[in-house]
Amino acid sequence: MHTSDEAAEFQRRHDALIAAIRAAGVDRHVLATTESIYYFTGATYEPLERPVFLVVGADGSRRLLAPLLEAEHLAKAWGVESRISSYREFPAPAGQGWADVLFGDGLVGAAFGFEPGAGWAIGERLRAGGGTALELVEPLRLVKSPWEIERIERAASYADWGVARVLRAAWAGATVADTYAVTQALTRKIVRELPDWDALATKVLAAAWPAPHSAKPHSVPRLHDRLGPGPHVALVLTRVNGYAAECERTFFTTPPGPAERETFGAMTRAREIAFGLIRPGMHCAEIDATVTEFLRDCGYGDFRTRLHRCGHGFGLGNHEAPWIAEGSDHVLASNMVISIEPGLYVPGVGGYRHSDTVLVTEGGCRRLTSAPSGLGELVLPSGSLRQRLATWAIGRALGLPATAD
């Protein structure tokens, strides 16, 4: 079920975790999050109310505990073979739940650790059983292997494709629905092109956040909102068979005015400053602080305008360590993968944010996404007949109002 390259990658991760367990002075470590179990076994599943546990010993042992419903399915996990225990369906009869099996069958010993992200209820039960919350996995995931980088590059190429399609669908009068349709198109493309496509490890979001809504980057625009004046943000997040990337671009469907050009220019200069600081040994906090100081000197010192840090890491998730933020204690190393996305947000006007997925290299960095970034390329022409017909057809199919309210 696993290629030789995959098996070698999982063995590398397993060996690194054993070293971390031994250094922490515990006998075993309990993993209970879907990301961690995927990271160490390649197995995907949907836990719902039925948790799955991977118990790794300092002696190199591996045991998987799964609900009976998932036991046969999770035989696909690397490195467990027949070492799978099971528990009764939730809510289980007394004495037959996951905790009864975990502690009663000797899967954990007297001195064991567990990952802090397991969730409060699970964590409290593991703590009551003698466990200690230990963050052993995150440090192992910070630096990516060549195998992982190849998969992140693949996710980044799909993000680039998505941005190109969002920009192709956008015009002055287009709806959010026109651009959100790219989510389906990109998902279909991934399904067609990946013979080993895994539905549980793949997720796509592609759309345009229209002005002035783009000033609220984590809100959700309505499908019938239309692209008009102001800065819009094309946003594409991809997770392809477990590995994530993103690409985002600020664009205009009407010619930007002087103030809009000025803010766009400040944002693009800030990101070039950040790119110039990326290298092994650089403190992540210093990158964000330098960008903040530059934008403050440009007149954007209000954190209500900045809103967020300069960037974050990629891997199994679209947001993970290292954090490119003033409060971060992370230091960049070669083969880390991060975003660079200093944003500016003007209430009532819109948001300005380019985001790229970036590989830290020995000599600096390499951008894994390459969508157009210059203003001249991101002021779009007026709508063509094809675009207008597409907007009409999508609106009619979805029952959208003729104009935004």
N, C-alpha and C positions, 0 to 999 in steps of 0.2 A: 504493500500500500504506500510505501515511502521510497522515493528514489535514493540513490546512494548519497547525493548531495544533501538532500533533506535529512537523512539519517545522520550524516556527519555534523550537520548544523545542530540537530537536537542533542547529539552526544556532547558537543562543545558546551551547550547551555547547561546540560545536566552536570558536567564536570565542574563548571564554574559555580553552580549552586551548591554542590557538595563542599567545595572549598569555603564558600561563605558560611555554610552551616557549621563546619568545623571551627572556623574562626569565631563564630558567635558562641561556641561552647554548649550547643544543644545537641541532642541525639537525633532529633527529627524536626522537619519543618512541614507545616500544613498549608497548602495552597487551596484557596476556595473561590477565586474570582475566575470568570470565564477567560479573561485576557491572559492571566498567568498560566492557566491550564493549557490554553491554546499555545502559548509561548513555549512550553516545555514538552508538549505532546503532539501539537498540530490538530487536535480534536476540537470540533465545534459542536455546540449543543445549545439549547435554550433552557436554562435552569428553572425558570418560573419559581414555584415555591419549593422546588426539590433541589437542594444544593448538591454539588459534586465536589469531592475532595481528592487532591493528589498529595500523598504523604511521601516525602523524600527523606531518606535516612543519611546520616553522616557516613554510614558504611556503604553507601551507593544504592541501597534498596529503594524500590518504588512500589507503592500500592495505591490503587484507585478505589475510592468508595463512591458509588453512584446509586441512585434510586433503581429499583429492579427494572422499571420501565426503560431506563437508559443503558443498562449493563451491557447488553449485546451490541447496541449501537456504538458504545464507547470502546469496544474492542479495537476500533481503528486507531486509538491513541498510541503514539510511539512509546515504546519502552515499558508497557505494562503487560502485554501478552495475556497470560491467564491470571494475572495478579489483580483481579477485580473483585471487590466485595460489594454487596448490595444491601439495601434496606427497604422496608415496606413502604407502600404508597402513603403519601401525606394526606391527612394526619394519620400517623401510624399507631397501631395498638401499643399499649404500654410495653416498654422493653424492646421494641422493634424499630425504633426510629434511627436517624443517622447518628445521633450522639451515643445511643446504646451500642451500636456496632463499632463506632470509632473508638470508644473507650473500652468496651467489653471484649472486643476481639484482639486487643493488643496492637492496634494500628499505630497508636502513639504511646510513648513511654512516659516516664516521670518528668523528664526535662525535654520539652518540645517548644518550638516557636510556631507562630502563625502570622500570616500577612495581615497588616492593619486594615487593608481594604476589604476584608471579608464581610463587612456589614456588622451593625451593632449587635443584633440578636445572636448571630453566629459567633462573633467575637466574645461576647459575654459568656457564652456556654464554653468556649474553648479556654477562656481565662479561668472560669470556675473549675475546669478540669486540670488545671495546673500549667496551662500554656502562657507564653509571653509574646506579646505583639512585637515582631521584629521586621524591619523593612530590609529584606535581603534581595528582593527581586529588582526593584527600581534601579539600583546601581549597575546591575548586570545588563539592563536594557539601554543604558545611556549611549554607549558606543555601538554602532551597528557593524555587523560583519559584511563582507562583500556579497554574500547571499541575500542579506536583508536589503542592502542598498539597491541591488538589482530590482527587487520587488517594489521598493519605494519609488524608484525611477519609473517603473511601469505605471504605478498609480499617478505619478506626476504627469506622465504623458497623456493619460486620460483626463486629468484636470485641465491641461492645456487645450485639449480637443473640446472640452466642455465650454471653456471661456470663449473660444472661437465661435462656437455655435450660439452661445447666448448673445454675443455681439452681432452675429448674423441675423438673429431674430429681433433685435432691438431697433426701434425707430421712434420718432416723435409722434406718439399716439398708440404705440404698442402697449399691450397689457402685461402684467406680471405673468399671467397664464401663458402668454406666448413664449416667454423665456423659461418658465418652469417646465415646459414641455421637453426641454433639453435633458431633464433628469431621466425621463423615460427613454429618450433616444440614446443617451450615454449608457444606461443600464443594459439596453438591448445590445449595444456594441460590445460591451464587456462579456455578456453571456455568449455571444457569437464567437468571440475571439479566444476565450479561455476554455480549453477542453476540460480543465479540472475546476471549473467555476464552482465556488462554494457560496450558496445563498446566505448562509448564516455568518459568513465572514466578509460580505461585500455590502457596501452601502454608498449611495450617491445622493448628493444634493446639489442642484444647479439651478440658478435663477438670478434675476436682477432685482436688487433692492432699489426702488425708485426714490428720487428726491421728492420731498424732504425726508421721506421715511428712512433714507440711508443714513441719517444722523443718529439712528437708533439701531446699531448693527446687530443686536441679538433679538430684535423684535421680528415679527413675521408679517410681511406685507400681504394685502388682500389680493386675490387673483385678478380682480377687476381694476386694481390701481393701474394708472397709466403712466408711461414715461413721457415727461414733458421737459420743462427747463430745469436746470440744476444738475448737480453731480449724482449720478447713479453708480451703484457698485455691482459688478458682475461677480458672483460668488460661486465657486465650484469646489466642493469637498468630496474627496473620493476615499474609499477604503476598499481595496481590491484584494480578495483572498487574504485578508488579514492585515494588509499594510496600507498606510494612509499617506495622503498628500493633499495640498490645496493650492489653488491659484485664484487670485482675485484682482480685478482691475476697476478703477474709477473711469467712467466714460460719460460722454455728453451726447444728447440727441438734438440739442440746439446749441448754437455757438455760445461758449462761456464768456461772461463779462470779465472786466478787469479784476474784480475781487475774487472771482472763481479761479481765474488763471493764477493769481498770486497764491491762493491757498493750495492749489494743485502743485505749483512749483515748490512750495515749502515742503509738502509731503514727499515729493520725489527726491528733493535734495536730502531730506532726512534719511530716506532709505539708502541713498548712495553713501552717506556717512556711515550708516550701520554696516553696509557691505564691506566698506574699507577697513572696519575694525575686526572683522571675523578672522580669527586665526587660532590655532591651538595655544592654550595658555591664557587666553583673554578671559577676564571675568565677565560673566553675563551682565552683572549689575552695572559694570562700567559702560557697556554698549548702550544700555537703556538710559543711563544718566547723561551720557554724551548727547544722545538724540534729544533728550528732554531739554538740556541746556541750549542746544541749537534752536529748537522750536520756541523756547522761551524768549530767546533773543529776537526771533521773528515776530513776536507778539502773541504767541500761542502758549502762554504759561498756565492758563487755567486748566486744571485737570478735568473739568467738565467738558472741555474741548478735546483733550487727549483721550480720556476714558480708559485706555488700556495700555499694557506693556508693549514693547517693541516686537516681541515674538515668543515662540514656545517650541518645544520639540515635537517630532513626529516619530512614529514607529507603528505599533499596533493601534494606537489611537491618534486622532487628529490633534489632541491636546495632551501632551505628556512632557516630562522633564527632558532636557534642561529648560528652565524658564529664563527668558531674556528680559529680566525685570530688575528694577533697582533693589528689591528686597531679596533677590536670589543669591544663594551662595555657590551656584554652579560655576564651573570653569570649563571653557570649551576644550574639546579634544578632537583630534582627527577622526573622521568617520561618524561624528555626531550629525544628525539631520535636524534642522531648525527652520522656523519661518522667520522672515523679516517683513513686518507689516506695521510700521508706525502710522497711526491713523489720526486724522483731524476731523472733528464733528461739530458742525455749526447748526444749532437748533433753528428750525424753520427754513434752513437752506439745504442741508444734506451732508453726506459723509465723503471723505476723501481717504481712500485706502487701496494701495496695491499690496498684494501678499504673494510671496514666492516661497517655494520649498527649496531649501539650500543645504548642500552638503559641505561640512567643514573638511578642508583638505590640509595637507602639510604646509602648502604655500599660501593658504587663505581660504577660499571657498569656491564652489561651483554651483551655479543655479540649475536646479533640476526642472524648473518650469521656465517657459520662455515666451509667454504671451506678450503682445506689444505693450509698451509702457510709456511711450511718448505722447504728449498731448495731441500732436497732429494726427496720430494714428487712432486716437480715441474720441475724436469728435466725429460722430457718425453722419452719413448722408441722410437726406430725407427718405421717407419710406417708398420703396418700389411697389409696383403693382402686385408682385408676388407677396411681399410682406403684408400689404394691406388685405389681400385676399386671405392670407393665413390667419391674420388677426380676426377677420370676420368669421371664418370657419370655426376657429377655436372658441370664440365667444358664443357663437350660435350653439355649438355642441355642448358647452358648459352652462348655457343659459345665463351668461353674464350680461349686466346692464350695458347699454350702448355707451354710456359715459360714466366716469367715476363719480361717486357722490361726495 
